[in-house]
Amino acid sequence: MSGTVFVTNRGSIQLTDGYDGVRYEFKKNVPVELPLHVATHIFGYRDSNKEPYLARLGWIRSKSELDKGLEKLAEFEISDSKPQDHSLPSVGGVVPLRVEKHAGGKTAQRAA
């Protein structure tokens, strides 16, 4: 298996894993270029049986947890080309102030 793929972590937790002495960090929304055989080793890329990979990652301990493990695996997007970042910077938690005009043209600011 030759070539590379890009893996982008769309989940909420960071993953660090390795292959053949090389460590790979999968930070949220940061594409990581991997050789195909490494993507297979870590994520089971192109293997229809994901169970051994999910168990190796510690995401499942039994077959009854397979659906939960597959949901976690689905948070990792694998593509042949580097994804383009079209997202806007996050301003989470920022609430604009509401401005009210009172008689006489004076303004008062009130927290929303």
N, C-alpha and C positions, 0 to 999 in steps of 0.2 A: 504494500500500500504506500504510494508516494503522493506528494502534494500536501497542501495545507488547507485548513479551514479557520474561520474566525468564530470564537465563542464569546458571547456577551451575556453576562449575568444580569437578568432582569428581576431577580429576586431581592429580598430584603437583607440577606446575610451574605457575607464574603466567604468564598471558598478558597482554600489553599491546598493544592495536591501536587503530586510529582510523578515523574517517570524517568527512569534511568539516571538518577542523580540530579535532575533538573526540576526545580520548584516552579510552579505556575500559580499566580494569584489571580483570582477572578473577582475583581471589585465590581460593584454595581455600575452598570452601564458603560463599562470600559472594555472594548473588544480586545481579545487576546488571540494572537495567531498561534496555531498549534499544528504540528505535523498530524496527518490523518491517523497514524497508529497511536498517537498520544490521545487524540480525541476518542478513539475507540477504547483505549485502556481506562480512561477516566470516566467517560460518559456512556460507553457502549454504543458510540456512533456507528451507524449502519449494521448493528446487531439487533435482531428482533427480540431477543431475550435480554431484557434490561435487569432482571433480578440480581444476577451476580455483581453487577456494577453498583446497583443501589445498596446492596449489602456491604460491599467493600467501602463505599463512602459513609456507611453508618446511618443511612437514611431509612433502612428497614431492618427488622430482625426476624420477621417471619412473612410468609405469603399473605397473611391477613393484612399486612401493612403496605402491600404492593401499590394500591391506588394512591395512598398518601405519598409514597416515594416517587411515583410517576408524576404527581403534581409538582413536587419539588424539582424533579428533573426538567419539567416543562418550563421552568423559570430560566433555563439556560438555552439561549438561542444559538444555533449553529448554522453558519452560512458559508458559502464558497467565496464570497467577496466581503471586504471590510464594510460593515454597516456605516451609513452616513448618519451623523448626529444632527437631527433636526429639532431637538428639544430646546425650549427656552429655559433660561436660568430659573431655578426655583426660588420663590419668595414666600415659602410656606410660613404661616404664622403672622404675616404682615397684614394688618387691617387698616385700610385708609381712614383718615379722619373725615367725619362728616362736617361740612361747613354750612352754618345757617346764617342768613342775613337777617338782621333785626332792623327795626325802624331807625332812620337816621344814617343808614349806609354802613353801620359798623358790623363787623363780622365776629362771630364767636365760634370757637372750635369745640366740638363735643366728641368724645370718644364713642366709637360705634359699639 
